[in-house]
Amino acid sequence: MQTATQPKVIIFTTPTCSFCNAAKRYFREKNIKFTEVDVSRDQKAAQDMVRRTGQMGVPVILINNRPIVGFDRPKINAMLNIKN
C-alpha cells in the first residue's frame, strides 16, 4: 500500500495568537505534520513572511510554498485534500 506524501506545511505564528493555536490544533486533529515558525522570536522569518505575502499578521500558512493568510479552513482543506 502506497501512502501519498503530505505537502510541506509551515505555519508562521506568535505565542499569543488564538487563530494560530486553532490552526495548529486543527492540523494535529487531522494528523498533518507542520513546521511552526514563531515570528516574535525570529526576525528573519518575520521579514521572509512579509516578503512572501505582504502580510504582517499571523497566522500565515504555507502549503508547498503557497500562502494562506489566516486560519482559512476551506482553503486549507482544499490544498491538503482534507475531506470533512
C-alpha atoms as a printed R data frame, in Angstrom:
   type eleno elety resid chain resno       x      y      z
1  ATOM     1    CA   MET     A     1   0.000  0.000  0.000
2  ATOM     2    CA   GLN     A     2   1.444  3.338 -1.027
3  ATOM     3    CA   THR     A     3   0.860  6.463  1.020
4  ATOM     4    CA   ALA     A     4   0.790  9.841 -0.626
5  ATOM     5    CA   THR     A     5   3.422 12.224  0.627
6  ATOM     6    CA   GLN     A     6   1.971 15.134  2.505
7  ATOM     7    CA   PRO     A     7   2.620 18.626  1.164
8  ATOM     8    CA   LYS     A     8   5.123 20.695  3.127
9  ATOM     9    CA   VAL     A     9   3.264 22.812  5.704
10 ATOM    10    CA   ILE     A    10   4.816 25.773  7.515
11 ATOM    11    CA   ILE     A    11   2.835 27.992  9.876
12 ATOM    12    CA   PHE     A    12   4.102 31.418 10.951
13 ATOM    13    CA   THR     A    13   2.781 32.168 14.434
14 ATOM    14    CA   THR     A    14   3.144 34.171 17.621
15 ATOM    15    CA   PRO     A    15   2.554 32.743 21.113
16 ATOM    16    CA   THR     A    16  -0.459 34.994 21.802
17 ATOM    17    CA   CYS     A    17  -2.307 34.369 18.503
18 ATOM    18    CA   SER     A    18  -5.584 32.490 19.103
19 ATOM    19    CA   PHE     A    19  -6.100 31.764 15.382
20 ATOM    20    CA   CYS     A    20  -2.568 30.325 15.228
21 ATOM    21    CA   ASN     A    21  -3.384 27.999 18.109
22 ATOM    22    CA   ALA     A    22  -6.653 26.978 16.432
23 ATOM    23    CA   ALA     A    23  -4.821 26.215 13.177
24 ATOM    24    CA   LYS     A    24  -2.165 24.133 14.966
25 ATOM    25    CA   ARG     A    25  -4.858 22.249 16.872
26 ATOM    26    CA   TYR     A    26  -6.682 21.581 13.582
27 ATOM    27    CA   PHE     A    27  -3.502 20.245 11.940
28 ATOM    28    CA   ARG     A    28  -2.897 17.941 14.908
29 ATOM    29    CA   GLU     A    29  -6.512 16.665 14.772
30 ATOM    30    CA   LYS     A    30  -6.071 15.881 11.072
31 ATOM    31    CA   ASN     A    31  -2.594 14.349 11.609
32 ATOM    32    CA   ILE     A    32  -0.982 16.961  9.372
33 ATOM    33    CA   LYS     A    33   2.722 17.403 10.037
34 ATOM    34    CA   PHE     A    34   3.757 21.045 10.148
35 ATOM    35    CA   THR     A    35   6.710 23.237 10.982
36 ATOM    36    CA   GLU     A    36   5.973 26.149 13.296
37 ATOM    37    CA   VAL     A    37   7.932 29.398 12.984
38 ATOM    38    CA   ASP     A    38   7.492 31.890 15.831
39 ATOM    39    CA   VAL     A    39   7.910 35.280 14.136
40 ATOM    40    CA   SER     A    40   8.029 37.057 17.511
41 ATOM    41    CA   ARG     A    41  11.392 35.332 18.165
42 ATOM    42    CA   ASP     A    42  12.754 35.106 14.610
43 ATOM    43    CA   GLN     A    43  13.101 38.484 12.900
44 ATOM    44    CA   LYS     A    44  14.417 36.973  9.654
45 ATOM    45    CA   ALA     A    45  11.393 34.672  9.449
46 ATOM    46    CA   ALA     A    46   9.073 37.628 10.055
47 ATOM    47    CA   GLN     A    47  10.743 39.541  7.211
48 ATOM    48    CA   ASP     A    48  10.517 36.451  4.983
49 ATOM    49    CA   MET     A    49   6.787 36.095  5.748
50 ATOM    50    CA   VAL     A    50   6.147 39.757  4.862
51 ATOM    51    CA   ARG     A    51   8.254 39.451  1.698
52 ATOM    52    CA   ARG     A    52   6.307 36.382  0.553
53 ATOM    53    CA   THR     A    53   2.808 37.591  1.393
54 ATOM    54    CA   GLY     A    54   2.826 41.310  2.113
55 ATOM    55    CA   GLN     A    55   1.175 40.401  5.431
56 ATOM    56    CA   MET     A    56   2.355 41.333  8.904
57 ATOM    57    CA   GLY     A    57  -0.415 39.460 10.722
58 ATOM    58    CA   VAL     A    58  -0.383 35.805 11.670
59 ATOM    59    CA   PRO     A    59  -1.126 33.046 11.094
60 ATOM    60    CA   VAL     A    60   0.337 32.733  7.648
61 ATOM    61    CA   ILE     A    61   0.316 29.132  6.474
62 ATOM    62    CA   LEU     A    62   2.480 27.957  3.595
63 ATOM    63    CA   ILE     A    63   1.422 24.753  1.888
64 ATOM    64    CA   ASN     A    64   4.053 23.782 -0.686
65 ATOM    65    CA   ASN     A    65   5.129 27.455 -0.591
66 ATOM    66    CA   ARG     A    66   1.610 28.680 -1.485
67 ATOM    67    CA   PRO     A    67   0.443 31.127  1.221
68 ATOM    68    CA   ILE     A    68  -2.855 31.121  3.069
69 ATOM    69    CA   VAL     A    69  -3.368 34.204  5.220
70 ATOM    70    CA   GLY     A    70  -5.327 33.474  8.391
71 ATOM    71    CA   PHE     A    71  -6.948 30.247  9.518
72 ATOM    72    CA   ASP     A    72  -8.955 29.667  6.322
73 ATOM    73    CA   ARG     A    73 -10.221 26.125  6.913
74 ATOM    74    CA   PRO     A    74 -11.926 25.668  3.483
75 ATOM    75    CA   LYS     A    75  -8.753 26.746  1.664
76 ATOM    76    CA   ILE     A    76  -6.568 24.549  3.922
77 ATOM    77    CA   ASN     A    77  -8.859 21.581  3.322
78 ATOM    78    CA   ALA     A    78  -8.766 22.140 -0.451
79 ATOM    79    CA   MET     A    79  -4.978 22.457 -0.597
80 ATOM    80    CA   LEU     A    80  -4.395 19.429  1.654
81 ATOM    81    CA   ASN     A    81  -7.241 17.406  0.153
82 ATOM    82    CA   ILE     A    82  -8.923 17.014  3.555
83 ATOM    83    CA   LYS     A    83 -12.449 15.669  3.498
84 ATOM    84    CA   ASN     A    84 -14.633 16.866  6.366
